[in-house]
Amino acid sequence: MRGKALKNYGTVAALAIIIGIFGLLRPASFFTLKNFLNITRQAAPLAMVALGATFVMTVNEFDLSIGNIVSLGGVVAALLSIQGVPIPVCFLAGLIVGCVNGVIVAKFGILSFITTLGMGTVLDGVIYGLTGGTTVFNGIPKAFTIPGILKIAGIPFITIVAA
């Protein structure tokens, strides 16, 4: 019984312990609305990636290239925005990158493990080719950063999207 409870609630228990420790060490700064919103803003991108991975796993598939897809989507969106492409189109172009694995697995019947393992390597090369191994930040328009800094009723927009 105890092993099953630990398996089912271990992550929640660990989170409660971490919150307790930080709350005791820095109660005046940790238990604040500002800190809570900052944590949700920082966790939002990971939550969105985890949601995508969850959908893949619910159909008994596996995606080893999800980090590469997220990176390439971000690079493509940033480079398109620098070229003057409208911001919503830039973000949609980033989403299209993730559809390639699904098409290969569904249309050609190749195992998702093999497809995504190979695709991860290919995407790393594409990212390097597009960026030359450097960070893309010069020339990015201000509008590109709005989803990351926008707040609605004091709540970060990215937190709302993740929720």
BELTALIN-V376727 format. One record per residue. RES is the residue in one small letter. PSI is psi in radians with two decimals (999 if undefined). Layout:
res->RES psi->PSI
res->RES psi->PSI
This chain:
res->m psi->-0.76
res->r psi->-0.65
res->g psi->-0.67
res->k psi->-0.71
res->a psi->-0.73
res->l psi->-0.71
res->k psi->-0.74
res->n psi->-0.62
res->y psi->0.16
res->g psi->-0.73
res->t psi->-0.73
res->v psi->-0.71
res->a psi->-0.75
res->a psi->-0.71
res->l psi->-0.76
res->a psi->-0.68
res->i psi->-0.77
res->i psi->-0.78
res->i psi->-0.75
res->g psi->-0.78
res->i psi->-0.88
res->f psi->-0.60
res->g psi->-0.64
res->l psi->-0.68
res->l psi->-0.67
res->r psi->1.10
res->p psi->-0.60
res->a psi->-0.47
res->s psi->-0.44
res->f psi->-0.81
res->f psi->1.02
res->t psi->2.69
res->l psi->-0.70
res->k psi->-0.78
res->n psi->-0.73
res->f psi->-0.80
res->l psi->-0.63
res->n psi->-0.72
res->i psi->-0.77
res->t psi->-0.63
res->r psi->-0.70
res->q psi->-0.54
res->a psi->-0.29
res->a psi->-0.83
res->p psi->-0.71
res->l psi->-0.68
res->a psi->-0.69
res->m psi->-0.71
res->v psi->-0.74
res->a psi->-0.64
res->l psi->-0.77
res->g psi->-0.75
res->a psi->-0.60
res->t psi->-0.74
res->f psi->-0.73
res->v psi->-0.76
res->m psi->-0.43
res->t psi->-0.32
res->v psi->0.43
res->n psi->0.67
res->e psi->3.05
res->f psi->2.45
res->d psi->1.90
res->l psi->-0.17
res->s psi->0.26
res->i psi->-0.67
res->g psi->-0.70
res->n psi->-0.69
res->i psi->-0.76
res->v psi->-0.76
res->s psi->-0.84
res->l psi->-0.70
res->g psi->-0.75
res->g psi->-0.74
res->v psi->-0.80
res->v psi->-0.80
res->a psi->-0.77
res->a psi->-0.80
res->l psi->-0.68
res->l psi->-0.67
res->s psi->-0.63
res->i psi->-0.58
res->q psi->-0.02
res->g psi->0.15
res->v psi->2.44
res->p psi->2.46
res->i psi->-0.80
res->p psi->-0.64
res->v psi->-0.67
res->c psi->-0.80
res->f psi->-0.62
res->l psi->-0.66
res->a psi->-0.65
res->g psi->-0.63
res->l psi->-0.60
res->i psi->-0.57
res->v psi->-0.69
res->g psi->-0.30
res->c psi->-0.36
res->v psi->-0.82
res->n psi->-0.77
res->g psi->-0.71
res->v psi->-0.77
res->i psi->-0.77
res->v psi->-0.82
res->a psi->-0.75
res->k psi->-0.70
res->f psi->-0.12
res->g psi->0.35
res->i psi->2.42
res->l psi->2.39
res->s psi->-0.62
res->f psi->-0.82
res->i psi->-0.79
res->t psi->-0.87
res->t psi->-0.50
res->l psi->-0.84
res->g psi->-0.72
res->m psi->-0.61
res->g psi->-0.75
res->t psi->-0.76
res->v psi->-0.80
res->l psi->-0.64
res->d psi->-0.77
res->g psi->-0.72
res->v psi->-0.76
res->i psi->-0.79
res->y psi->-0.71
res->g psi->-0.67
res->l psi->-0.60
res->t psi->-0.26
res->g psi->0.33
res->g psi->0.17
res->t psi->2.85
res->t psi->2.40
res->v psi->1.90
res->f psi->-0.32
res->n psi->2.24
res->g psi->0.05
res->i psi->2.22
res->p psi->2.67
res->k psi->-0.63
res->a psi->-0.46
res->f psi->-0.51
res->t psi->-0.15
res->i psi->-0.81
res->p psi->-0.49
res->g psi->-0.40
res->i psi->-0.23
res->l psi->2.46
res->k psi->2.44
res->i psi->2.05
res->a psi->0.64
res->g psi->-0.05
res->i psi->2.27
res->p psi->2.36
res->f psi->-0.71
res->i psi->-0.53
res->t psi->-0.72
res->i psi->-0.77
res->v psi->-0.77
res->a psi->-0.67
res->a psi->999
